[in-house]
Amino acid sequence: MLVIEDDEKTATALRRGLTAEGYTVDVAHDGNDGLWIAIESGADVIVLDIMLPGMNGYRVCRELREREIRTPILMLTAKDGEWDEAEGLDTGADDYLVKPFSFPVLAARLRALLRRAADAPAPISVGDLRIDPGRRRVWRGEVEVDLTARQFDVLEFLVRRSGQVQSKGDILRGVWAHDFDGDPNIVEVYVRRLRQAIDEPFDRHSIETVRGAGYRWVDDGADP
């Protein structure tokens, strides 16, 4: 575990408490050192303060994510505005805790982050499409494709059943809530948007319409 915290008393208390919980704990007192240790140490989870000398926590978090380092990050800060929390999460943090904090709550949240990381589903590859369900990211070849949360869910549902025809009802039950009582044609809307995002720009035809039955994901090859 890596704690990046410039306040000596807080850092010492965290090291003592987390060591008692059974963790091996590294501590950095500024953003630059923290970033270097995070890159080099392979920590399982990071506790990251926002207000740091050298490089603030937002920048540390953003830099790690840009380097494709997906270590779970709990931001720990005295700033409690909702925009501060939003910015922390938007830069790639997984959780956010405001000082003063309860150590048992912090420890419980860290355990939850570690469980979530351990339970993350494996990436999926079909042809030149790659999906990372844990990080909810999608690539066509080397190009990352931005999808909304619902578009991602529909895509993952179809790709996991590659080659199998899925009716609108199947997709609704698998992606939307079981008590969904809206228009089933919402599936058509999302399939159309998915095609616009992951097929048309790459000259692919991966989402196949099976007339009168539904939709099927097919591997149409890595080259158009």
N, C-alpha and C positions, 0 to 999 in steps of 0.2 A: 504494500500500500504506500502511496505517495501523498504526503501532506504538503501543500504549497501555501504557506501562511507566514506573513511578516511579523505578526505579533508574537514575541517570544513566549509569553505566558500561555497564550492559546495553543501555540504549536507544541509546547512542552506537555500541556494537559492532554492534548490529542494523542501525542506519542505514547504517553503513559497509559491512557485509557485503552487505546487500540492495541497496544502490546499486551495488556491484560486480557484482551479479547482473543488473543492468539495470533495476531497479525505481525508480520515483519514490517516495520515502518521506516521509510525514508522521509526526511524533512528538507524542504528548501524554503529560504526566507525571501526570495525575490523571484519575479517572473522569469527572468532570463535563465537562472539556474534551474528553476522548476521545469521550464520547457526542455532544457537539455536532459535532465534526469528522466523526465517522462518519455522522451524519445529513446534514451539509451537503456533504461532499467527494465522495461517490459512489465511495469506495475499492473496489477489486476484491477485496481480502482484508484481514482485520484480525488482527494479533497482539495478544492481549489478556492482560495480567497479571491475576491474581485479587486480590492484596492491593494495593489502590490507595487513596490518600487521596480523600476527597470522596464517591466512590461505588465500591464494589468491583466486580470484574469480573463476578460473577454478576448483579448488578443492571444493569450496562451491557448485558450480553448479553440479559437478559430484556426490558429496555426496547426494544432494537432489534427483537427479534422481535415484541413487541407492536405496534410501529409498522409491521409488515410489511416491515421491512428485512431482506433475506435474504442479505446479504453473508457469504461464508464466514468463519468465525471459528476461529482456532487459539488455544486458551487455553494460556498459558505461565506456569508457577507453580512455586514451591518446595514446595507442598503435594503430597505423593505418596500420600495415603491413597485407597483405592478409593472411599470415599464422596465425597471431594472431586472425583474424576474423574466419578463418576456425577452429582453435582449440576451440574457444568459442562456435561455433555452434555445433561442434562435441561432446563437453561435455554435450550438452543438452540445450543450450540457444536458445531462440526463435527469438531474434533480437539482433542487435549490432549497437551501435552508438558511433562515435569517438568524443572526446573532441578536441577543443571547439565545442559546439553544440548549435543549436537553440532550445530554450525551446518550442516554438509552435510545432516544428517537433517532439521533444521528447514526448510531450503531445499527439500528433496525433498518434504516434506509440503505446503508451500505450493504447489508446482507441481502436486501431486496435487489439492489443493482447487480451484485455478484450472481444471484440466482438467475436473474433475467439474462445476463451475459452467457451463463452456462447453458441456459435453455434455448438460446437463439437458434432458430432453424437454419439448416445448411443452405448455402446459395444454390440456385437452380440455373442450369444452362440448357438451352434448346437452340441448336444452330448458333447464330451469332447474337442471340438474346441472352443476357445474364440478369438475374434477379437476386438481390440480397434482401431476403425477407426481414432479417433482424434490423437492418439499417433502412429498409424501405427505399431502396435505390434500384434503378434500372439502367442497363446499357444496351445499345445496339452497336456491336463491334466495340470501338473505343469511345463512342459518343454516349454521354450520359443523357437520359431523357427525363425531363421533369413531368411528373404526373401528380394529380390530386390524390388524396387518400382513397377516395372511392374508385377512381380509375385504377390505382395500384391494386386494390382488392379484387376487382374484376379480372385484371390481367393475371394475377397470381392464381386465382381460381381456375382460369382456363388453362394456363400453362401447366399446372400440377396435374391436369387431366388431359394432357396433350394427346391428340388423336381421337379423343372420345367426344361424341356430340353431347352438348349440354343445352337443354331447353331453357327458355326464359324462366320457367318456374324453378329449375335446378339452380340457376344463377341467383335468382332472388333469395331462395332459401339458404344458399351458401354464402352470400355476401351481405344481404340486407337482413334486418331482424325478421324472425319467424312470423311476427304479427303484422308485417308490412301489408297495408291495404290500399296502397296507391295504384297507379296505372302500371301494369307489367311492361308497357312499352318503354318505361324508363331504361330498361336493359338495352334497347336499341340505341337510345341516346348515348349511353356510355360506351357501347361497342363502336359507334361511329366516331366518338371522340378519341377512343384508343387507336383506331385506325389512322386518324389524322396525326396522332402523336408518334406512333411506333412503326407504322407500315408505310404510309404515303411518302414521308420525307426520305425513306431509305429504299424506295421502290420494292417493297415487300408486300406479300399477300398472305400473312400468317393467320389472320382471323378469317376463317372460312364460314360463309353462311350455308347451312344445309336446309334447303327449302322445306318448310313445313315441320322442321324438327328443332332447329336451334343453331348453335354456333360450335365451331371446333377449331382448336389451335393446331396448326400444322407447321412442320419445319419445312419452309420453302427454300432452304439452302442458305449458305453464308454469302453467296453472290447472287445479285439480281439476274 
